[in-house]
Amino acid sequence: MKTSPTCTVCGQSAGSCHFGAISCRACAAFFRRIVVGKKMTSVIRCDGNCRLDTRVLRKLCASCRYERCLKVGMKSSEVMARILSNRGAGLGVLGLSNETSFLEQMKRAYWTLEEARKKSFRKEENRTPSTSNYKDANSICAMDINLIHKYFTSLFRLSTSTDNDQLDLLSNQFLPAFKMLDGGFRSKDSDFCILLNGDYVDPENMGDFYSDSSEDEDNSAADTVKRILEPYWKKFNHGLKKHMKEIQLDLSEFLFASALIFWDFGMCGQSNECVEICREMRTKIIIDRIRKKFEIAQRLFVKSWRNYTGSSCG
């Protein structure tokens, strides 16, 4: 009878060879996180020979687990080579550079998303925009979600080493908020909610939006749905969209807010490691934003100073 291989790190069932050694997915993910995050501490609180044969014991001593990974043949060079290969392929599709700030990468990814949207929702020439109903809007939304995953949230997923299930958690909580923010940003200068195909929704007249003569002859269902969801549309119109227009939110600010929404923490099911990664990414993004603002202010100051000294000398 053929026996399944065991993890050379912890002794549990192993799937295959990871980074140069036979290991389970959990130990492979642990090693990858340590190498990518460079979080291994030199402080040792044990004699260097901790047991690792249970999940609890493995979590108690990261130092021994990491040393065991190295001892059985795992190589940090293979981790980095795989990450660079994956990121290079993913970023290449978006035309991004690893040396570019994350917010600049987001801007390019968003431009790529917008180009994909134009192709997918190409507007007919000389077509007059019209009010949309919920069926058309749902169809557009479903198509757009696929585009967002492919061209925009893929950047977030490539930028961190956290587990896929945690990335799924972040992506799922991000999408509804981003769709609302994106819709408000696109429609901030209009009285209506502008859809990606050029049609629109009138938040002050939701009865037509939810009506369906083919299934609801007396509009009773539409009236019920309208009564339930109308507060959402009014809050969107008089709250989010109105405030975006008042402060004249620009693309950089919109993407900055989007990044903070993605790297959220405090959600149910979020691991401690994921929380820490979110904190680190938020800090990095805020520093990027402050640095960019400082560079702009510095350039304006230099220009003003040169104009002032030039006029004084003349």
Summary of the structure (lengths in Angstrom):
residues: 314
radius of gyration: 25.8
end to end distance: 94.8
largest distance: 94.8
contacts: 857
relative contact order: 0.08
helix: 65%
strand: 4%
